[in-house]
């Protein structure tokens, strides 16, 4: 099995910048938001032009998400909305994932279809109350195996780089927390990918969707590895994973890519003292 690295987030932790608010329509500000995102480069020095090319799609979908929130959750104050996931690096991602941070401590996912310019777009909103991020979602009785805690921890320390904010308050950089937990992010994504590949065969997930989800998580994981340990090996596997995603390889081929990536992960972790 793989080396498990726990998150070590120093709660309480502020996540919002005290004054900055997002103006996604401003060209210069939007360019800065793209540049700080983990998907600014696809691999090597190849710049990700999908971000700018799809900025109107992101903005229009976000307006519809805000309208949806107002109609379906009128008692919630939306403090921030951001987009994350494969729609930031794939031309045709299959779905679009948004995070809406609200007041309170709620924590749930809503999925629906939005129609943009005559096209039905599968959309998901992860709706999380800001209190979860400020104090952390802790269950003392099951602290190492609580999936919701893992979601909050991994999101809290990577908001500034992982999420593309479109509306509301901007995120704090929190560089120290991000770097300290970068390999915990990788570890969490590997376990998530492993569960998708090996443990969900009987849960009705179609093969192509399971492949895509697994490889997307591995691709994200290489972003965190590259952030703290840029190397030829990380660039090479990142390019290989991206090629596997865009060329729609088979389940068996994706297993080989996954195994190759986890071998590199174990090699890197063996040189640290992070594992449990």
PADOBA-766016 format. One record per residue (C-alpha): x, y, z; residue in three letters; residue number from 1. Coordinates in pm, 1 decimal. Example, Ala and Ser with C-alpha at 12.3 -4.5 7.8 and 13.67 -1.06 7.14 Angstrom:
(atom (1230.0 -450.0 780.0) 'ALA' 1)
(atom (1367.0 -106.0 714.0) 'SER' 2)
***
This chain:
(atom (0.0 0.0 0.0) 'UNK' 1)
(atom (104.9 362.6 -37.8) 'UNK' 2)
(atom (264.8 582.7 224.0) 'UNK' 3)
(atom (-8.7 787.0 390.6) 'UNK' 4)
(atom (78.4 1145.7 477.8) 'UNK' 5)
(atom (-160.4 1324.6 717.3) 'UNK' 6)
(atom (-268.4 1683.5 681.0) 'UNK' 7)
(atom (-125.0 1921.1 939.4) 'UNK' 8)
(atom (-333.1 2237.1 911.1) 'UNK' 9)
(atom (-290.4 2501.7 1179.1) 'UNK' 10)
(atom (-648.5 2587.6 1266.1) 'UNK' 11)
(atom (-796.8 2837.6 1319.9) 'UNK' 12)
(atom (-697.1 2959.0 974.5) 'UNK' 13)
(atom (-832.6 3259.4 789.0) 'UNK' 14)
(atom (-899.8 3189.5 421.1) 'UNK' 15)
(atom (-1024.2 3522.4 285.0) 'UNK' 16)
(atom (-819.3 3831.4 206.4) 'UNK' 17)
(atom (-934.8 4109.2 442.8) 'UNK' 18)
(atom (-1004.4 4362.2 164.0) 'UNK' 19)
(atom (-963.2 4216.0 -186.4) 'UNK' 20)
(atom (-1276.4 4131.0 -382.7) 'UNK' 21)
(atom (-1276.4 3957.9 -719.6) 'UNK' 22)
(atom (-1336.5 4148.6 -1041.1) 'UNK' 23)
(atom (-1324.3 3863.8 -1291.4) 'UNK' 24)
(atom (-1421.4 4095.1 -1576.4) 'UNK' 25)
(atom (-1098.8 4294.4 -1545.2) 'UNK' 26)
(atom (-846.5 4159.4 -1796.4) 'UNK' 27)
(atom (-536.9 4228.6 -1586.6) 'UNK' 28)
(atom (-683.6 4084.8 -1268.1) 'UNK' 29)
(atom (-808.6 3777.4 -1451.3) 'UNK' 30)
(atom (-461.7 3722.0 -1599.8) 'UNK' 31)
(atom (-312.2 3734.4 -1249.1) 'UNK' 32)
(atom (-568.6 3482.4 -1124.7) 'UNK' 33)
(atom (-478.9 3246.4 -1408.7) 'UNK' 34)
(atom (-106.9 3287.5 -1346.5) 'UNK' 35)
(atom (-126.6 3183.3 -983.0) 'UNK' 36)
(atom (-342.2 2877.2 -1056.7) 'UNK' 37)
(atom (-181.3 2531.4 -1044.5) 'UNK' 38)
(atom (-301.3 2471.1 -1400.5) 'UNK' 39)
(atom (-139.1 2783.2 -1548.8) 'UNK' 40)
(atom (100.7 2542.3 -1723.9) 'UNK' 41)
(atom (-14.2 2206.5 -1857.7) 'UNK' 42)
(atom (335.1 2053.9 -1831.8) 'UNK' 43)
(atom (693.4 2159.9 -1894.9) 'UNK' 44)
(atom (663.0 2520.9 -2014.1) 'UNK' 45)
(atom (346.6 2471.2 -2217.9) 'UNK' 46)
(atom (106.2 2741.8 -2111.8) 'UNK' 47)
(atom (-258.6 2649.3 -2058.5) 'UNK' 48)
(atom (-453.8 2871.0 -2298.1) 'UNK' 49)
(atom (-782.3 2700.0 -2209.5) 'UNK' 50)
(atom (-818.1 2927.8 -1906.0) 'UNK' 51)
(atom (-839.4 3250.4 -2105.2) 'UNK' 52)
(atom (-1028.5 3094.7 -2393.8) 'UNK' 53)
(atom (-1305.1 2970.6 -2162.1) 'UNK' 54)
(atom (-1322.9 3273.8 -1933.1) 'UNK' 55)
(atom (-1664.6 3378.8 -2067.4) 'UNK' 56)
(atom (-1798.8 3027.5 -2011.5) 'UNK' 57)
(atom (-1670.6 3034.1 -1653.0) 'UNK' 58)
(atom (-1824.3 3376.8 -1594.1) 'UNK' 59)
(atom (-2162.2 3294.0 -1750.6) 'UNK' 60)
(atom (-2193.3 2964.0 -1565.0) 'UNK' 61)
(atom (-2099.6 3139.7 -1242.3) 'UNK' 62)
(atom (-2384.3 3389.8 -1289.7) 'UNK' 63)
(atom (-2623.7 3099.0 -1334.0) 'UNK' 64)
(atom (-2481.2 2928.4 -1024.6) 'UNK' 65)
(atom (-2540.3 3245.6 -821.3) 'UNK' 66)
(atom (-2898.2 3263.0 -951.9) 'UNK' 67)
(atom (-2946.4 2897.5 -861.1) 'UNK' 68)
(atom (-2817.1 2959.3 -510.2) 'UNK' 69)
(atom (-3048.7 3258.5 -467.2) 'UNK' 70)
(atom (-3355.1 3059.2 -572.0) 'UNK' 71)
(atom (-3280.7 2731.5 -394.4) 'UNK' 72)
(atom (-3088.9 2851.7 -86.3) 'UNK' 73)
(atom (-3218.1 3204.9 -19.7) 'UNK' 74)
(atom (-3117.6 3200.1 347.5) 'UNK' 75)
(atom (-2750.2 3144.5 268.7) 'UNK' 76)
(atom (-2514.9 3437.9 213.4) 'UNK' 77)
(atom (-2273.2 3351.2 -65.5) 'UNK' 78)
(atom (-1931.6 3489.8 30.5) 'UNK' 79)
(atom (-1736.0 3344.4 -261.1) 'UNK' 80)
(atom (-1773.4 3127.7 -567.9) 'UNK' 81)
(atom (-1487.7 2959.1 -749.6) 'UNK' 82)
(atom (-1439.0 2693.9 -1013.8) 'UNK' 83)
(atom (-1200.0 2400.1 -983.5) 'UNK' 84)
(atom (-1124.1 2063.4 -1135.2) 'UNK' 85)
(atom (-1082.4 1934.4 -1488.8) 'UNK' 86)
(atom (-1272.4 2219.2 -1656.5) 'UNK' 87)
(atom (-964.5 2433.8 -1589.0) 'UNK' 88)
(atom (-735.8 2219.3 -1803.5) 'UNK' 89)
(atom (-958.3 2021.8 -2043.0) 'UNK' 90)
(atom (-1145.6 2153.4 -2345.6) 'UNK' 91)
(atom (-1437.0 1913.6 -2291.2) 'UNK' 92)
(atom (-1432.2 1817.6 -1921.8) 'UNK' 93)
(atom (-1771.0 1648.7 -1903.1) 'UNK' 94)
(atom (-1881.4 1862.2 -1607.9) 'UNK' 95)
(atom (-1803.2 2185.5 -1427.7) 'UNK' 96)
(atom (-1734.5 2197.3 -1053.3) 'UNK' 97)
(atom (-1797.1 2506.6 -843.2) 'UNK' 98)
(atom (-1733.2 2581.8 -477.0) 'UNK' 99)
(atom (-1973.5 2818.5 -304.5) 'UNK' 100)
(atom (-1854.1 2931.0 38.8) 'UNK' 101)
(atom (-2139.7 3062.1 250.2) 'UNK' 102)
(atom (-2204.5 3170.0 604.5) 'UNK' 103)
(atom (-2239.5 2902.4 872.2) 'UNK' 104)
(atom (-2105.2 2547.5 888.0) 'UNK' 105)
(atom (-2312.6 2358.6 631.6) 'UNK' 106)
(atom (-2140.9 2104.3 408.6) 'UNK' 107)
(atom (-2307.9 1937.2 109.5) 'UNK' 108)
(atom (-2303.1 1888.0 -268.3) 'UNK' 109)
(atom (-2571.8 1982.4 -519.5) 'UNK' 110)
(atom (-2567.7 1862.6 -880.8) 'UNK' 111)
(atom (-2785.7 1979.7 -1169.2) 'UNK' 112)
(atom (-2780.6 2074.4 -1537.4) 'UNK' 113)
(atom (-2740.6 2429.7 -1665.2) 'UNK' 114)
(atom (-2823.9 2531.2 -2019.8) 'UNK' 115)
(atom (-2571.7 2770.6 -2171.9) 'UNK' 116)
(atom (-2621.8 2882.6 -2532.3) 'UNK' 117)
(atom (-2838.4 2580.3 -2601.6) 'UNK' 118)
(atom (-2591.7 2332.3 -2450.7) 'UNK' 119)
(atom (-2676.5 2128.3 -2142.3) 'UNK' 120)
(atom (-2383.7 2139.0 -1899.7) 'UNK' 121)
(atom (-2355.0 1904.4 -1602.9) 'UNK' 122)
(atom (-2274.5 2125.0 -1305.6) 'UNK' 123)
(atom (-2190.8 2057.0 -943.7) 'UNK' 124)
(atom (-2173.4 2298.1 -650.6) 'UNK' 125)
(atom (-1983.9 2205.4 -339.0) 'UNK' 126)
(atom (-2158.5 2423.7 -80.1) 'UNK' 127)
(atom (-1947.4 2476.0 230.3) 'UNK' 128)
(atom (-1997.4 2709.9 523.9) 'UNK' 129)
(atom (-1697.7 2929.9 600.7) 'UNK' 130)
(atom (-1684.2 2808.0 961.3) 'UNK' 131)
(atom (-1560.2 2468.9 837.6) 'UNK' 132)
(atom (-1255.1 2637.0 685.9) 'UNK' 133)
(atom (-1188.2 2867.1 978.9) 'UNK' 134)
(atom (-1178.1 2595.7 1243.9) 'UNK' 135)
(atom (-1152.2 2271.4 1047.4) 'UNK' 136)
(atom (-1408.8 1993.4 1035.1) 'UNK' 137)
(atom (-1306.3 1772.2 1324.2) 'UNK' 138)
(atom (-1455.7 1450.3 1450.4) 'UNK' 139)
(atom (-1238.6 1346.7 1748.5) 'UNK' 140)
(atom (-1379.8 993.0 1744.0) 'UNK' 141)
(atom (-1273.4 921.6 1386.2) 'UNK' 142)
(atom (-1017.7 1184.9 1300.2) 'UNK' 143)
(atom (-799.8 979.8 1060.8) 'UNK' 144)
(atom (-1079.4 821.4 856.7) 'UNK' 145)
(atom (-1333.0 1098.8 815.3) 'UNK' 146)
(atom (-1374.6 1172.4 440.3) 'UNK' 147)
(atom (-1537.9 1508.1 509.0) 'UNK' 148)
(atom (-1245.5 1616.9 721.8) 'UNK' 149)
(atom (-1010.8 1526.5 436.5) 'UNK' 150)
(atom (-1217.1 1738.9 195.2) 'UNK' 151)
(atom (-1203.1 2041.4 423.2) 'UNK' 152)
(atom (-832.4 2003.1 501.2) 'UNK' 153)
(atom (-721.5 1961.0 141.5) 'UNK' 154)
(atom (-938.8 2249.5 21.4) 'UNK' 155)
(atom (-849.5 2491.0 300.3) 'UNK' 156)
(atom (-478.1 2500.3 232.1) 'UNK' 157)
(atom (-503.8 2510.7 -148.2) 'UNK' 158)
(atom (-785.5 2757.6 -219.0) 'UNK' 159)
(atom (-549.4 3028.5 -344.1) 'UNK' 160)
(atom (-386.5 2802.5 -605.0) 'UNK' 161)
(atom (-635.6 2522.2 -675.1) 'UNK' 162)
(atom (-952.4 2729.1 -712.0) 'UNK' 163)
(atom (-1019.9 3000.5 -968.1) 'UNK' 164)
(atom (-1222.8 3264.5 -780.7) 'UNK' 165)
(atom (-1489.9 3434.8 -988.4) 'UNK' 166)
(atom (-1715.4 3613.7 -739.6) 'UNK' 167)
(atom (-1688.7 3762.1 -392.6) 'UNK' 168)
(atom (-1392.8 3764.2 -156.7) 'UNK' 169)
(atom (-1046.4 3668.7 -275.1) 'UNK' 170)
(atom (-848.0 3396.2 -99.8) 'UNK' 171)
(atom (-543.5 3442.6 119.0) 'UNK' 172)
(atom (-222.3 3295.4 -15.8) 'UNK' 173)
(atom (-139.7 3089.6 298.2) 'UNK' 174)
(atom (187.4 2978.7 136.5) 'UNK' 175)
(atom (331.2 2817.5 448.9) 'UNK' 176)
(atom (26.2 2595.9 498.2) 'UNK' 177)
(atom (18.8 2507.3 129.0) 'UNK' 178)
(atom (382.9 2402.1 111.5) 'UNK' 179)
(atom (372.4 2215.5 442.8) 'UNK' 180)
(atom (77.5 2007.3 322.1) 'UNK' 181)
(atom (164.8 1966.6 -45.6) 'UNK' 182)
(atom (260.3 1599.8 -8.5) 'UNK' 183)
(atom (-46.3 1539.4 208.5) 'UNK' 184)
(atom (-247.2 1664.7 -90.5) 'UNK' 185)
(atom (-66.6 1419.3 -316.8) 'UNK' 186)
(atom (-121.9 1136.1 -70.6) 'UNK' 187)
(atom (-492.6 1216.0 -38.9) 'UNK' 188)
(atom (-538.4 1227.9 -416.8) 'UNK' 189)
(atom (-355.5 896.3 -461.6) 'UNK' 190)
(atom (-578.7 722.6 -208.7) 'UNK' 191)
(atom (-882.8 879.4 -373.2) 'UNK' 192)
(atom (-765.1 755.6 -714.5) 'UNK' 193)
(atom (-689.3 409.2 -579.2) 'UNK' 194)
(atom (-1038.9 380.8 -434.9) 'UNK' 195)
(atom (-1191.5 481.8 -767.9) 'UNK' 196)
(atom (-983.4 235.4 -965.5) 'UNK' 197)
(atom (-979.1 -71.1 -743.4) 'UNK' 198)
(atom (-1272.3 -42.9 -503.0) 'UNK' 199)
(atom (-1565.9 100.9 -697.8) 'UNK' 200)
(atom (-1606.4 -156.6 -974.0) 'UNK' 201)
(atom (-1941.6 -265.4 -831.1) 'UNK' 202)
(atom (-2089.9 77.9 -761.1) 'UNK' 203)
(atom (-2223.6 156.3 -1104.9) 'UNK' 204)
(atom (-1951.9 397.1 -1216.5) 'UNK' 205)
(atom (-1891.8 359.1 -1588.2) 'UNK' 206)
(atom (-1543.3 255.5 -1687.3) 'UNK' 207)
(atom (-1460.0 568.4 -1890.0) 'UNK' 208)
(atom (-1576.4 795.4 -1609.6) 'UNK' 209)
(atom (-1372.7 606.5 -1350.8) 'UNK' 210)
(atom (-1061.9 629.4 -1570.4) 'UNK' 211)
(atom (-1112.4 1002.5 -1620.1) 'UNK' 212)
(atom (-1165.1 1072.9 -1251.4) 'UNK' 213)
(atom (-864.4 866.7 -1148.6) 'UNK' 214)
(atom (-629.1 1028.0 -1399.3) 'UNK' 215)
(atom (-760.5 1378.4 -1324.9) 'UNK' 216)
(atom (-671.2 1331.2 -960.7) 'UNK' 217)
(atom (-324.7 1204.8 -1050.1) 'UNK' 218)
(atom (-275.5 1503.7 -1278.0) 'UNK' 219)
(atom (-373.7 1741.4 -998.6) 'UNK' 220)
(atom (-134.5 1560.0 -765.0) 'UNK' 221)
(atom (157.6 1626.6 -999.4) 'UNK' 222)
(atom (82.8 1998.4 -964.7) 'UNK' 223)
(atom (152.3 1985.9 -592.2) 'UNK' 224)
(atom (462.9 1772.0 -639.2) 'UNK' 225)
(atom (595.1 2017.8 -893.9) 'UNK' 226)
(atom (524.2 2310.5 -662.8) 'UNK' 227)
(atom (770.5 2187.5 -401.2) 'UNK' 228)
(atom (999.5 1958.6 -599.0) 'UNK' 229)
(atom (1021.7 2067.0 -964.9) 'UNK' 230)
(atom (1210.4 1802.8 -1157.5) 'UNK' 231)
(atom (1239.3 1634.9 -1494.4) 'UNK' 232)
(atom (1071.0 1323.3 -1354.4) 'UNK' 233)
(atom (764.7 1514.8 -1231.9) 'UNK' 234)
(atom (735.5 1702.7 -1561.7) 'UNK' 235)
(atom (759.4 1377.9 -1755.5) 'UNK' 236)
(atom (486.6 1197.1 -1559.0) 'UNK' 237)
(atom (266.3 1507.9 -1565.8) 'UNK' 238)
(atom (290.1 1516.8 -1946.3) 'UNK' 239)
(atom (222.6 1142.6 -1965.6) 'UNK' 240)
(atom (-86.3 1169.0 -1745.5) 'UNK' 241)
(atom (-220.9 1463.4 -1945.1) 'UNK' 242)
(atom (-172.1 1268.5 -2267.1) 'UNK' 243)
(atom (-352.6 970.5 -2113.3) 'UNK' 244)
(atom (-648.5 1191.5 -2016.6) 'UNK' 245)
(atom (-682.6 1359.1 -2353.9) 'UNK' 246)
(atom (-631.0 1039.8 -2557.9) 'UNK' 247)
(atom (-884.7 831.5 -2361.4) 'UNK' 248)
(atom (-677.7 524.6 -2284.9) 'UNK' 249)
(atom (-811.4 189.9 -2161.8) 'UNK' 250)
(atom (-857.0 87.3 -1800.3) 'UNK' 251)
(atom (-553.9 -142.1 -1817.7) 'UNK' 252)
(atom (-339.7 134.3 -1967.8) 'UNK' 253)
(atom (-455.8 379.5 -1702.7) 'UNK' 254)
(atom (-352.7 131.7 -1432.9) 'UNK' 255)
(atom (-1.2 128.9 -1577.0) 'UNK' 256)
(atom (11.6 511.0 -1567.9) 'UNK' 257)
(atom (-121.7 511.0 -1211.9) 'UNK' 258)
(atom (139.6 257.0 -1102.2) 'UNK' 259)
(atom (417.8 457.1 -1265.3) 'UNK' 260)
(atom (303.8 772.8 -1090.4) 'UNK' 261)
(atom (275.7 607.1 -748.9) 'UNK' 262)
(atom (624.7 461.1 -790.8) 'UNK' 263)
(atom (757.8 813.3 -839.1) 'UNK' 264)
(atom (554.6 931.9 -538.9) 'UNK' 265)
(atom (702.4 661.7 -316.9) 'UNK' 266)
(atom (1052.0 747.9 -438.8) 'UNK' 267)
(atom (999.6 1113.0 -346.8) 'UNK' 268)
(atom (838.8 1038.1 -10.4) 'UNK' 269)
(atom (1115.7 798.2 86.7) 'UNK' 270)
(atom (1347.6 1099.0 95.2) 'UNK' 271)
(atom (1124.7 1283.6 343.5) 'UNK' 272)
(atom (999.8 1222.3 696.7) 'UNK' 273)
(atom (633.1 1296.4 626.8) 'UNK' 274)
(atom (465.2 956.2 634.5) 'UNK' 275)
(atom (269.3 805.9 921.0) 'UNK' 276)
***
